[in-house]
């Protein structure tokens, strides 16, 4: 039998001491709580002391001091604190079923563990955000796990947090696990690879699904931007090629520049959309109703996440606008200078979706080419409304 630092059992102990006095004092990073017993207590105990950590009040030590001239101190000190999953074996070990009934049950069904209820995920609308959830969001943000990957923080019915998701490589999964390592004691992590899923039922639905869909991964595939796919043409292929030829490039160099230019624009447009999507997702995860109880420091951390996405959106749209202005007449660039910048996250996301679709329709091969002049002007308008 290994003694445990149980506050519940300590309360039972002091409940029989027959004395009202008690005292407390702070020693370094801990509080000492002293509870003397009545002088003639039949247990022979003179006093008991509970030592708790001052930061979270977790018990560190329990001392029992005996009465008499040769009084002794029996001290139980916590040497390790860890969280372990509630397995069938642990559930059986701490079962409240009577021993005789448990023995009879084990004899007839030796391998049958007790039924364990699994915590269920809760929606954002039915829960409040915690400081830990904010810190985990920051950790995921630091490794870009908020940009289009199916990685979510789930508030669970037992009060814990679950980070669950699907990624495309073992290396990426390890990166996310490393980012969450400081939270091992308070969060459960389930990050899967596609080949590990049997039916997909292992993944929970997002806590608050957004109606806006992420662009398919194929949209970032560089090969899709080639202007030479059979039966398909890039609407701006001729205009881009002529632009690079006029800049002094050879025919072969111009072909390569068309590919590099279009690939960069498609990738940048996709990144812009992902930052807008992540910005809108923060509004769902940390809405006003969920953050009412958060301290100012946590609210400031959430705002830092929002501002980081806004800065990226501004930087990426500015880069796109500068690339477009290389191939547009100066009058087109001047025509959009006075457009108001949008700040509402829902509007920004809608515009980001438009710019992503416009870039793909103009700078990737298409069976139904878009009118290039109108499309370019519209794209430039959208970018300036987003902050370019």
PyMOL commands that set and color helices and strands:
alter all, ss='L'
color gray80, all
select helices_A, chain A and resi 7-14+88-93+99-108+124-126+131-142+170-183+194-196+217-220+222-225+237-246+251-285+296-325+330-335+345-363+372-386
alter helices_A, ss='H'
color red, helices_A
select strands_A, chain A and resi 23-27+30-36+45-53+59-66+73-77+150-155+161-167+187-193
alter strands_A, ss='S'
color yellow, strands_A
deselect
rebuild
show_as cartoon
